[in-house]
């Protein structure tokens, strides 16, 4: 399933995605919008309540002294001081805030799934992890009377996956919550050093796949937050939903870009097309519309999926193609991918399907680059990283 990761400039896009049945859930962000407006719109438009509604509490923003809080300080479950080990030792204060989080989700927002608050983890072995388990325990006890599914929430920097032993110990600790929590909402804080748009270190990705695989074996449902095309790897592991958005910043969580630390950026978003045959987002102006006439017929067969925007790409100039149309096209493709994996229950079959898709995309990328003549090449680095990670995962897990 595809859930929408709520973000800036959300309403017209969300309305359209709901109208076209391209999302099956919404994870709301109280940092970006007032609760009153969210509830008003949900009340006025029944389509918003026809999908699964959840809210990301964003509690971890209080761990960072320089974080940009936006609307979060308006919420009564947010503490007035920084969340550190000293704060977390005050069990009475902690319990009071957790009760307010439960009431906020259940009564104020009337969500379908209650999500426990999380603490940001840069390592599976850092000292604050013990306090995170305290939070999980309190949330479980305080939410017992409410007959709704309850999910743990984890946000982990990708470098934490460098240490397999610490990760295994953490997974063992999570197993203590089998039967208490129904699922896990997992966000990976991605390293911002990669210059490849969909890049993911194959060694880290291997461990992430192992992490998800372990959670699924424990019968947890898994929602992966802030995902892009790399989520095909998660889909193969059997995740129950991936969450994504229209902007690239909603398809990839990075603590600098998310305002946890001081950061500024410049630049305009480019109009892109997500190609199923290439498993890559191509810039429409450079990678598609600049193809020489002699190569267009052959390369269009490789690139285009038959989506609603295809005719405009072929017949109209880059300037007049609406940006929102490219967002819809992205969700069309992600839905197609989700349905392909969602119809399969066996992980071995899922992996075989993903391997076939990756091999096909690598071959098509090579073909594109051989025929492109005068326009920029496209990368297959992320595809080979995914493929290598999948191979290592299979070997390590005897699949």
C-alpha positions in Angstrom: 0.0 0.0 0.0 1.0 3.6 -0.5 0.5 6.1 2.2 0.9 9.8 1.7 3.6 11.6 3.8 2.0 14.9 4.6 4.1 18.0 3.9 4.0 21.5 2.6 1.5 22.7 -0.1 -0.5 19.6 0.6 -4.3 20.1 0.1 -4.7 20.3 -3.7 -2.3 17.4 -4.3 -3.9 15.3 -1.5 -7.4 16.0 -2.9 -6.3 14.8 -6.4 -4.5 11.7 -5.1 -7.6 10.8 -3.1 -9.9 11.4 -6.2 -7.8 9.1 -8.2 -7.5 6.4 -5.5 -3.7 6.6 -5.6 -3.2 6.5 -1.8 -4.5 4.2 0.9 -3.5 6.2 3.9 -2.1 9.5 5.2 0.5 10.1 7.9 -0.1 13.7 9.1 2.6 16.0 10.2 1.5 18.4 13.0 4.6 20.4 12.4 3.3 21.5 9.0 -0.4 22.3 9.6 -2.7 23.3 12.4 -4.8 20.4 13.8 -7.9 22.5 13.5 -7.5 22.8 9.7 -6.7 19.1 9.3 -9.8 18.1 11.2 -11.9 20.7 9.4 -10.9 19.3 6.0 -11.4 15.7 7.1 -14.9 16.6 8.3 -15.8 18.3 5.0 -14.4 15.7 2.7 -15.3 12.1 3.5 -12.6 10.8 1.2 -10.0 11.7 3.8 -11.6 9.3 6.2 -11.9 6.5 3.6 -8.2 5.9 3.9 -6.1 5.0 7.0 -5.2 8.1 9.1 -2.2 8.3 11.3 -0.1 11.1 12.8 3.6 11.3 13.3 4.0 12.9 16.8 7.5 14.4 15.9 8.4 14.2 19.5 12.1 13.7 18.7 12.4 17.3 17.5 12.8 18.2 21.2 16.1 16.2 21.3 17.7 18.9 19.1 18.4 22.3 20.7 18.5 24.1 17.4 15.6 22.3 15.7 13.0 24.3 13.7 9.8 23.5 15.5 7.3 25.3 13.4 3.8 24.4 14.9 5.0 21.7 17.3 5.3 24.0 20.3 1.5 24.6 20.1 0.9 21.0 21.1 0.4 20.2 24.8 2.3 16.9 24.6 5.6 18.8 23.8 7.8 19.5 26.8 9.2 23.0 27.5 12.7 21.7 27.8 15.1 19.6 25.7 14.5 15.9 25.8 17.6 14.4 27.2 18.4 11.6 29.7 17.7 13.9 32.6 14.3 14.8 31.3 13.5 11.1 30.6 14.2 10.2 34.2 11.2 12.2 35.4 8.7 9.3 35.1 5.7 11.4 36.3 6.4 14.1 33.6 7.0 11.5 31.0 3.8 9.6 31.8 1.8 12.9 31.7 3.1 13.8 28.3 2.4 10.3 27.0 -1.1 10.4 28.2 -1.6 13.6 26.3 -0.1 12.0 23.2 -2.6 9.2 23.4 -5.5 11.6 23.9 -4.3 13.8 21.1 -4.2 10.9 18.7 -7.4 9.1 19.8 -9.7 12.0 20.7 -8.4 15.2 19.0 -7.3 13.5 15.7 -9.4 10.3 15.8 -6.7 8.4 14.0 -7.0 4.7 13.0 -3.7 3.6 14.4 -2.0 4.9 17.5 1.7 5.6 17.1 4.0 5.6 20.1 6.5 8.5 20.5 10.0 7.9 19.4 13.5 9.1 20.2 16.1 9.8 17.5 18.7 7.1 17.4 22.1 7.6 15.8 23.2 4.2 17.0 21.6 1.0 18.2 23.9 1.1 21.2 23.6 4.7 22.4 22.5 5.3 26.0 19.2 6.9 25.2 17.9 3.6 23.7 17.1 2.3 27.2 14.9 5.4 27.7 13.2 4.7 24.4 12.1 1.3 25.8 10.8 3.0 28.9 8.7 5.2 26.6 7.4 2.1 24.8 6.4 0.5 28.0 4.6 3.5 29.4 2.7 4.1 26.1 1.6 0.4 26.0 0.3 0.5 29.5 -1.5 3.9 29.2 -3.1 3.0 25.8 -4.4 -0.5 26.8 -8.0 0.6 27.2 -8.2 1.9 23.6 -9.2 -0.7 21.1 -7.1 0.4 18.2 -4.0 -1.0 16.6 -0.8 0.4 18.2 2.5 0.9 16.4 6.0 1.4 17.8 7.8 4.3 16.1 11.5 4.2 15.2 13.8 6.8 13.6 17.3 5.6 13.0 20.3 7.1 11.2 21.4 4.8 8.4 25.0 4.7 9.8 23.5 2.7 12.8 23.2 -0.2 10.4 27.0 -0.4 10.0 27.1 -2.5 13.2 25.4 -5.8 12.8 25.9 -7.0 16.3 24.3 -3.9 17.9 21.4 -4.2 15.4 20.9 -7.9 16.4 20.8 -7.0 20.1 18.2 -4.2 19.3 16.1 -6.7 17.3 16.1 -9.0 20.3 14.9 -6.2 22.5 12.1 -5.4 20.1 10.9 -9.0 20.3 9.8 -8.3 23.8 7.0 -6.3 22.3 5.5 -9.1 20.3 1.8 -9.3 21.3 1.8 -5.8 22.8 2.3 -3.7 19.6 0.7 -4.6 16.3 3.3 -2.9 14.0 6.2 -0.5 13.6 6.5 2.8 11.8 10.1 3.0 10.7 12.0 6.0 9.4 15.6 5.9 8.3 17.5 9.2 8.4 19.4 9.0 5.2 23.0 10.2 4.8 23.1 13.4 2.7 26.6 12.8 1.3 25.6 10.7 -1.7 25.5 12.5 -5.0 23.3 9.7 -6.5 19.6 10.6 -6.2 18.5 7.1 -5.2 21.8 5.8 -3.9 22.0 3.5 -0.9 25.2 1.9 0.4 24.9 -1.8 -0.4 26.3 -2.9 2.9 23.8 -0.6 4.8 20.9 -1.6 2.6 21.7 -5.2 3.3 21.3 -4.6 7.0 18.2 -2.6 6.6 16.6 -5.5 4.6 17.7 -7.9 7.4 16.1 -5.5 10.0 12.8 -5.4 8.1 12.9 -9.1 7.4 13.4 -9.8 11.2 10.4 -7.5 12.1 8.2 -9.3 9.6 9.2 -12.7 10.9 8.1 -11.5 14.4 4.7 -10.8 12.8 4.9 -7.0 13.1 3.2 -5.0 10.4 5.7 -2.5 9.0 5.2 1.0 7.6 8.3 2.5 6.0 8.3 6.3 6.2 9.8 8.8 3.8 10.5 6.4 0.9 11.3 6.8 -2.8 12.2 4.3 -5.5 14.5 2.4 -3.1 11.3 1.2 -1.4 11.1 -1.6 -4.0 13.6 -3.3 -1.8 11.3 -2.9 1.2 8.3 -4.1 -0.8 10.2 -7.3 -1.6 10.7 -7.8 2.2 6.9 -7.7 2.6 6.4 -4.3 4.2 2.7 -3.5 4.6 2.9 0.1 3.4 5.5 2.7 2.3 4.9 6.4 2.7 6.0 8.9 0.2 5.2 12.4 -1.1 5.3 14.8 -3.9 8.5 16.6 -3.0 11.8 14.8 -2.9 12.1 15.8 0.7 9.0 13.7 1.4 10.6 10.7 -0.2 13.8 10.9 1.8 14.3 11.9 5.4 17.5 13.8 6.2 17.9 15.5 9.5 19.5 18.7 8.0 16.7 19.2 5.5 14.1 18.3 8.1 15.1 21.2 10.4 16.6 19.2 13.2 19.8 21.2 12.7 20.5 24.6 11.1 20.6 24.3 7.4 19.8 26.3 4.3 19.5 25.2 0.7 18.9 26.7 -2.7 17.6 25.4 -6.0 14.4 24.7 -7.9 12.7 21.3 -8.2 13.0 19.7 -11.6 10.1 18.0 -13.4 10.9 14.3 -13.4 9.4 11.2 -14.8 9.5 7.8 -13.0 10.2 5.1 -15.5 9.3 1.5 -14.6 11.6 0.1 -17.2 14.6 2.0 -15.8 13.6 2.2 -12.1 14.8 5.8 -12.2 13.5 9.3 -12.2 14.5 11.0 -15.4 14.5 14.8 -15.9 11.9 15.5 -18.5 13.7 18.3 -20.2 17.2 16.8 -20.3 16.7 13.0 -20.4 13.5 12.8 -22.5 12.7 15.9 -24.5 16.2 16.4 -25.7 16.4 13.0 -27.3 17.3 13.4 -31.0 14.4 12.7 -33.4 16.2 9.6 -34.8 16.3 8.0 -31.4 13.0 9.1 -30.0 10.9 6.1 -31.1 13.3 3.5 -29.7 14.1 5.4 -26.5 10.5 6.3 -25.8 9.6 2.6 -25.8 12.2 2.1 -23.0 11.4 5.2 -20.9 7.6 5.7 -21.0 5.1 3.6 -19.0 1.8 4.5 -20.6 0.9 7.0 -17.9 -1.5 9.9 -18.2 1.3 12.4 -18.6 3.0 10.6 -21.5 1.2 12.4 -24.3 2.1 15.8 -22.8 5.7 14.9 -22.6 5.8 13.9 -26.3 3.7 16.8 -27.6 4.2 19.8 -25.2 7.2 21.9 -24.2 8.7 21.4 -20.8 7.6 24.8 -19.6 3.8 24.1 -20.0 3.8 20.7 -18.4 2.3 21.1 -15.0 4.5 20.1 -12.1 1.5 18.5 -10.4 1.1 16.2 -13.3 4.6 14.8 -12.7 3.6 14.2 -9.0 0.6 12.3 -10.1 2.7 10.2 -12.5 5.0 9.3 -9.7 2.2 8.0 -7.5 0.8 6.1 -10.5 4.0 4.2 -10.8 4.5 3.7 -7.1 1.0 2.2 -6.9 1.8 -0.1 -9.7 4.9 -1.4 -8.0 3.1 -1.8 -4.7 0.4 -3.9 -6.2 2.9 -6.1 -8.0 4.6 -7.0 -4.7 1.5 -6.8 -2.5 -0.2 -9.6 -4.4 2.7 -12.0 -3.4 3.0 -13.6 0.0 6.3 -15.5 -0.3 9.5 -13.5 0.2 11.4 -15.9 -2.2 9.0 -15.0 -5.0 9.2 -11.3 -4.1 13.0 -11.4 -4.3 12.9 -13.2 -7.6 10.6 -10.6 -9.0 12.8 -7.7 -7.7 15.9 -9.4 -9.2 14.2 -9.6 -12.6 13.1 -6.0 -12.4 16.6 -4.8 -11.5 18.3 -6.8 -14.2 15.8 -5.5 -16.8 16.4 -1.9 -15.6 20.2 -2.3 -15.8 19.9 -3.6 -19.3 17.6 -0.8 -20.3 19.8 1.8 -18.8 22.8 0.5 -20.8 20.6 0.6 -23.9 19.6 4.2 -23.2 23.2 5.3 -22.6 24.4 3.6 -25.8 21.7 5.3 -28.0 21.4 8.7 -26.3 23.8 10.6 -28.6 24.3 14.2 -27.5 22.3 14.1 -24.2 23.4 13.2 -20.7 23.7 9.6 -19.6 21.7 8.2 -16.7 23.1 6.3 -13.8 22.6 2.7 -12.9 24.7 2.8 -9.7 21.7 2.6 -7.5 20.4 -0.4 -9.4 23.7 -2.3 -9.0 23.8 -1.4 -5.3 20.3 -2.7 -4.8 21.1 -5.9 -6.7 24.3 -6.5 -4.7 22.6 -5.8 -1.4 19.8 -8.3 -2.4 22.4 -10.9 -3.3 24.2 -10.6 0.1 20.9 -10.6 1.9 19.9 -13.9 0.2 23.2 -15.5 1.1 23.2 -14.4 4.7 19.6 -15.6 5.2 19.8 -18.8 3.2 17.1 -17.7 0.7 
